[in-house]
């Protein structure tokens, strides 16, 4: 009988890893790597991270604090109070980043005797014939009680390091300016470990900065309801390293007294390491750069002179304004500074010829709008790159020996979009610039950002 063919020997397959084994291998990774993986899960599919809470107890114990450390946003008091009523208070110590918008009270939702007084009198902040500032106005009495609840809620979060005062959107129940002043004083009694504070409101009561010894970074509009003398005394006791002046379109309810506090703030602060000047289109107090630097070398305005030796990062994200040349800043400040990083809109292009020898990184910002042509964007990029190449081929190239990186940050645009003459795309120009600057020993990169990332 014919023998059957022998079957070839096969290597024994390795047993498939069980879920428990995979989980064990994952937990053997470094904590920093595991938290990076959690961060990607949140970005791609936020609900997936919550599923990890059901894998095993060890993973749940690790993921839960990570979840609480993520930025928390509360659009009004009801969201904050509702969240606190549902979460595990044993983990509130892990909360480090809070974004909060204060809403005006809704008289119809006030219960008890105070609610009955409000409804019977049909009182709101504007309708009381006695005026909103009378002490027996039940509207402000209700606001005061509401703020006391906010204070108790914030005091449950003792380890907050980063806090953002969100601005009211169109249609939001916006609080009275007197309530905002009381809210600012309230914040002065919260968050003793605060390191970073951002105010998106166009008026910023500075009382919230009292008792903040660890505060190192502040973003605010430099317009306040606090009198100059009070502002100066508050800022004199801060140890800020980073200041971001952010001017936005005015929308705050009328009735509040406004004070521009930019000069007293710069004059009283300790030497800064980083200064950012941002001005949104439509801001009612334009030309912030001129306000900061004008009179820089005059004895009557020494505000910026005290920051000359300490400042390492400068970001000019505001237009120069009419009647003010970028060279005013370049001649008076840049040439004598010790900057290592500078970032500016392309309208400040002449600054490149006056950069100090300490500069290491230059970032150009180009705000391009869809209504503009691709040809105009290509020309703007070429203008910046050509100026840099000519400068390095000339005398300035021997001075900027520390410069090793140039970047372009673009507002949303398709860099592969062809121009009407089909000669070149923005990407073609950027690639050519990278090669040319690379020959000069400078790394050139570019990034397309969403509008909300531009500042």
Beta strands, then each sheet from edge to edge (+ up, - down):
strand 1: 72-75
strand 2: 97-101
strand 3: 162-165
strand 4: 196-199
strand 5: 217-220
strand 6: 223-224
strand 7: 242-247
strand 8: 259-260
strand 9: 274-279
strand 10: 313-317
strand 11: 341-345
strand 12: 361-366
strand 13: 405-411
strand 14: 443-449
sheet 1: 1+ 2+ 3+ 4+ 5+ 7+ 9+ 10+ 11+ 12+ 13+ 14+
sheet 2: 6+ 8-
end
